[in-house]
Amino acid sequence: MMKTTDLAQTGVSTAASPAARQAPRSRAVLDWLAGSLPGFASVAAGIIIWHILSLGVAPLFLPSPYDTLMALIELSSDGTLQQSVIASAYRILSGWLAGVVIGIPLGIFMGMVPIVRRICDPYIEFFRFIPPIAFVTLAVIWLGPGEMSKIALIFYTTVFIVTLNTIAGAKATLDLRLQAASALGASRLQILTTVVVPSTVPYMVTGARIAMGNSFLTIVSAEIVAAQEGLGALIWNARNYGRTDWVFAGIIVLGIMGLCFDRVLRFATSKLLYRYQIRH
């Protein structure tokens, strides 16, 4: 009798195990929906308000959401939108990556060696206050109207932000940690790789994210002045033709692309750098 009962109980628990495994997944889906619902509701409310404001207004001044959607379809049908997105994304990623690759080691070096920081600080503080748009003409003259001029402007936008954030992270490393590592016999290289760099990683990521946002500001200005394709050029050409719906379409795509880039960066850093307590 006991064996039958035990088998029955075992059978029940075995049969219930798939449902038990599905429970965490269902809970995760519900949690995601609960967390995303306010955002979706906010976007829907914004579209409704936009539609109401566009009622009775000429499309030249404020195209409706429907007009903007039709403009997106129109631009996509002949490949103009896709080419613009690819061109802008290539320029942003190339310049941004170059700025991050140069800015991080430069920031660590300046943060760790005071004499280097004092030598470079006047140049950093001088150039970081000059907007990239001021160098558009010079970039075209020096590097030509091709891709290099736009990439150089994105690099200029990125490198100072990443460098300053990395310097702040290196200087914020607790002296107690440095003294403890030195007391344990660690060399300067070991202190750099095991104490300073791990402590600076969150500052690096923050600087890279801020620089990514500023890169989108720069690319529009650069493409308006010196580009035949790209989202900035698309917006400028739409203005010349009086197509405000194209302008709205370009702005929306630019915002969505920036949102996607930032989400990918946040996801990648949270997965690859989880040991450094990266939280977004």
Rosetta blueprint (number, residue, H / E / L):
1 M L
2 M H
3 K H
4 T H
5 T H
6 D H
7 L H
8 A H
9 Q H
10 T H
11 G H
12 V H
13 S H
14 T H
15 A H
16 A H
17 S H
18 P H
19 A H
20 A H
21 R H
22 Q H
23 A H
24 P H
25 R H
26 S H
27 R H
28 A H
29 V H
30 L H
31 D H
32 W H
33 L H
34 A H
35 G H
36 S H
37 L H
38 P H
39 G H
40 F H
41 A H
42 S H
43 V H
44 A H
45 A H
46 G H
47 I H
48 I H
49 I H
50 W H
51 H H
52 I H
53 L H
54 S H
55 L L
56 G L
57 V L
58 A L
59 P L
60 L L
61 F L
62 L L
63 P L
64 S L
65 P H
66 Y H
67 D H
68 T H
69 L H
70 M H
71 A H
72 L H
73 I H
74 E H
75 L H
76 S H
77 S H
78 D L
79 G L
80 T H
81 L H
82 Q H
83 Q H
84 S H
85 V H
86 I H
87 A H
88 S H
89 A H
90 Y H
91 R H
92 I H
93 L H
94 S H
95 G H
96 W H
97 L H
98 A H
99 G H
100 V H
101 V H
102 I H
103 G H
104 I H
105 P H
106 L H
107 G H
108 I H
109 F H
110 M H
111 G H
112 M H
113 V L
114 P H
115 I H
116 V H
117 R H
118 R H
119 I H
120 C H
121 D H
122 P H
123 Y H
124 I H
125 E H
126 F H
127 F H
128 R L
129 F L
130 I L
131 P L
132 P H
133 I H
134 A H
135 F H
136 V H
137 T H
138 L H
139 A H
140 V H
141 I H
142 W H
143 L H
144 G L
145 P L
146 G L
147 E H
148 M H
149 S H
150 K H
151 I H
152 A H
153 L H
154 I H
155 F H
156 Y H
157 T H
158 T H
159 V H
160 F H
161 I H
162 V H
163 T H
164 L H
165 N H
166 T H
167 I H
168 A H
169 G H
170 A H
171 K H
172 A L
173 T L
174 L L
175 D H
176 L H
177 R H
178 L H
179 Q H
180 A H
181 A H
182 S H
183 A H
184 L L
185 G L
186 A L
187 S L
188 R H
189 L H
190 Q H
191 I H
192 L H
193 T H
194 T H
195 V H
196 V H
197 V H
198 P H
199 S H
200 T H
201 V H
202 P H
203 Y H
204 M H
205 V H
206 T H
207 G H
208 A H
209 R H
210 I H
211 A H
212 M H
213 G H
214 N H
215 S H
216 F H
217 L H
218 T H
219 I H
220 V H
221 S H
222 A H
223 E H
224 I H
225 V H
226 A H
227 A L
228 Q L
229 E L
230 G L
231 L H
232 G H
233 A H
234 L H
235 I H
236 W H
237 N H
238 A H
239 R H
240 N H
241 Y L
242 G L
243 R L
244 T H
245 D H
246 W H
247 V H
248 F H
249 A H
250 G H
251 I H
252 I H
253 V H
254 L H
255 G H
256 I H
257 M H
258 G H
259 L H
260 C H
261 F H
262 D H
263 R H
264 V H
265 L H
266 R H
267 F H
268 A H
269 T H
270 S H
271 K H
272 L H
273 L L
274 Y H
275 R H
276 Y H
277 Q L
278 I L
279 R L
280 H L
